[in-house]
């Protein structure tokens, strides 16, 4: 198996307040790792460090053998894509959000691709011109997720993306994530959800900023 | 031209108008009496000093002295714009560059097209108008950027997480800040003559200049201010927005 991400003695202690300590982790390509642990234990921080939205106080995170610091951030973030817990949609309509991944890559807009993406999370194609203010929480979460997946990244970082979704919507999101995983995508997911924890391929627990327990 | 005489006695009577404003302020407990008094005293002192300075500069008509006066105007405008930046790093240097470029470029165009002559009596007041309007536009743009980067923090983070460059992540905020900065100049251009009779035009008419000539000057001033505020706010916003990020392309 090829390593895609390596965390070597990663610490995160902004203004002297320790949030993550001595994190060592090796992640293979196409792995599906589920992180769990109490609130405030540092799970989201770990994903944000991997996403380069935060910088470790010390230690090194490597992507495909190269330290993050050496890689151009926008390109890295397109390959290692972070999906927020309770995301906010921007602009006026769903189209504004789905057009953004195209525009940042200077890629021509594809209505068909956007409609297929909406259909993949059981949202109507007509929703593309819906104002974002008219969307429910679950609809917003799904639009945000497909915004990350329109150009499939190599690594998908999911920060409690199913929190607050009803069971049907959760199933739909799980199916979508599983299908991308089957196609070779590496998935790192933070969750408190019992069914997601029970179904985890590899489960890691973070407590008090440390990787404490591992269950393979 | 000399039919317009404001005697010291007439000015002293005009103080009654200030007293009316003060009385209203005190009766209504608005709490601006101190600022109002400071404003009045500063206006009288500053304008008197500038009056003598301008008289001297116009009389001696030296290039370096005119240049120095323009530089002082630009420097003060940048200092004031910096006060509105509310912590944006390097805001003074950014404002100085933006206001200098807006002022000097606009003046260069006006001089090259023979719209104004390179004499102190024309260059100094025109520079003042351009620098002051650019200063207001840049100050408003800074305020808008600060508010947007605060209120839309999550949206900016999400754009960055999707792989946007700093420019792509900030585009919406920068455009909105430029719009905010230019709004007063555009509104004033739309309503000039209908709502407001601008100071320059009114001053020329007061001084006995043919109103059609005064209006032609005002049209030139309106165009000049549109160009200057546009140049100033675009430069300031595009140099200022990266200051909201750190070297790792993360929001500060």
Interface residues (C-beta under 8 A of the other chain):
Chain A: X51 X52 X53 X54 X55 X69 X73 X74 X75 X76 X77 X78 X79 X81 X82 X83 X84 X87 X88 X90 X91 X100 X101 X103 X104 X105 X144 X147 X148
Chain B: X152 X154 X155 X157 X158 X159 X160 X161 X162 X163 X164 X165 X168 X172 X248 X249 X250
